[in-house]
């Protein structure tokens, strides 16, 4: 079990090493615990291992073995209440828009990413605090 009883664990799935490391650094500097994977299949394996603790998933759209939309669908089949944010550097957003999933385009604005994660996790953190009182 990870150290924080309030679910602030974020799973990052990104095949670009520099981007993945930057996302992890940014999120940990903001107080989140982070798991990361270089492809969708490994990310889903991590999600299954920590499914009760993962509060949010950030995934690249185009990755080896399992793309971001496939990962989002797989996560939703296990825990439908886990928010998934898809990030993409691809110019073709038609499929992403029709998926109805929230997304950000690269380069990612740090404030936008943190807002998405914080807003999604805040209700869970509030509920956990209220339950412990």
C-alpha positions in Angstrom: 0.0 0.0 0.0 1.2 3.5 -0.8 1.8 6.0 2.0 -1.1 8.5 1.4 -4.4 7.2 2.7 -6.3 9.8 0.6 -6.2 8.6 -2.9 -3.8 10.9 -4.7 -2.1 8.3 -6.8 -1.8 9.3 -10.5 -0.9 6.8 -13.2 1.1 8.3 -16.1 1.3 6.4 -19.4 3.6 8.0 -21.9 6.0 6.5 -24.4 8.3 9.5 -24.7 10.7 9.2 -21.8 11.4 12.9 -21.5 7.7 13.8 -21.4 6.9 11.0 -19.0 9.7 12.1 -16.6 8.6 15.7 -16.8 4.9 14.8 -16.1 6.0 12.6 -13.1 8.3 15.4 -11.7 5.5 18.0 -12.1 2.9 15.8 -10.4 5.2 14.7 -7.5 6.2 18.3 -6.9 2.5 19.1 -6.4 2.2 16.4 -3.8 0.8 13.5 -5.9 2.2 10.0 -5.8 2.9 8.7 -9.3 3.2 5.4 -11.1 4.5 5.5 -14.7 4.7 3.3 -17.7 6.2 3.6 -21.2 3.3 1.9 -23.0 -0.4 1.2 -22.6 -0.1 -2.5 -21.8 2.4 -1.9 -18.9 0.2 1.0 -17.7 -2.8 -1.3 -17.5 -0.8 -3.9 -15.6 0.1 -1.2 -13.1 -3.5 -0.1 -12.9 -4.7 -3.6 -12.2 -2.0 -4.0 -9.4 -3.0 -0.7 -7.8 -6.6 -0.4 -9.0 -8.0 0.5 -5.5 -5.5 3.3 -5.1 -5.2 5.0 -8.5 -7.3 8.2 -8.5 -6.4 9.5 -11.9 -4.8 8.4 -15.2 -2.9 10.6 -17.6 -2.2 8.8 -20.9 -0.7 9.6 -24.2 -2.9 8.9 -27.2 -0.4 7.1 -29.4 1.6 4.4 -27.6 2.8 0.9 -28.4 0.8 -2.2 -27.5 -2.3 -0.3 -26.3 -3.2 3.2 -27.2 -4.6 5.8 -24.8 -8.2 5.3 -25.8 -7.9 1.5 -25.4 -6.2 2.1 -22.0 -9.0 4.5 -20.9 -11.7 1.9 -21.9 -9.8 -0.9 -20.1 -9.5 1.2 -16.9 -13.2 2.1 -17.1 -14.2 -1.6 -17.3 -12.3 -2.2 -14.0 -13.2 1.0 -12.2 -15.6 3.3 -14.0 -15.1 6.2 -11.6 -11.4 6.7 -12.4 -11.0 9.8 -14.5 -8.7 9.4 -17.5 -7.1 12.4 -19.3 -5.7 11.8 -22.8 -2.9 13.9 -24.0 -1.8 14.0 -27.7 0.6 15.7 -30.0 -1.3 14.4 -33.0 -3.0 16.8 -35.3 -5.9 14.5 -35.9 -8.3 15.0 -33.1 -11.5 13.7 -34.7 -11.4 10.3 -33.1 -10.5 11.8 -29.7 -13.3 14.4 -29.9 -15.9 11.7 -30.7 -14.7 9.5 -27.8 -16.1 12.1 -25.4 -12.9 11.8 -23.2 -11.3 14.8 -21.8 -8.0 15.6 -23.5 -5.2 18.1 -23.7 -2.9 18.8 -26.7 0.8 18.9 -26.5 2.6 21.0 -25.5 0.6 20.7 -22.3 0.0 23.8 -20.3 1.0 22.9 -16.8 -1.9 24.8 -15.2 -4.4 22.9 -17.4 -3.0 19.6 -16.4 -2.9 20.4 -12.7 -6.4 21.8 -12.8 -7.7 18.6 -14.4 -6.0 16.3 -11.9 -6.8 18.4 -8.8 -10.5 18.9 -9.7 -10.9 15.2 -10.3 -9.2 14.1 -7.2 -10.6 16.7 -4.8 -14.0 15.1 -4.4 -12.4 11.8 -3.4 -10.0 13.5 -0.9 -12.9 15.5 0.6 -15.0 12.3 1.0 -12.1 10.5 2.7 -11.5 13.3 5.2 -15.2 13.5 6.0 -15.4 9.7 6.5 -12.4 9.8 8.9 -13.9 12.4 11.2 
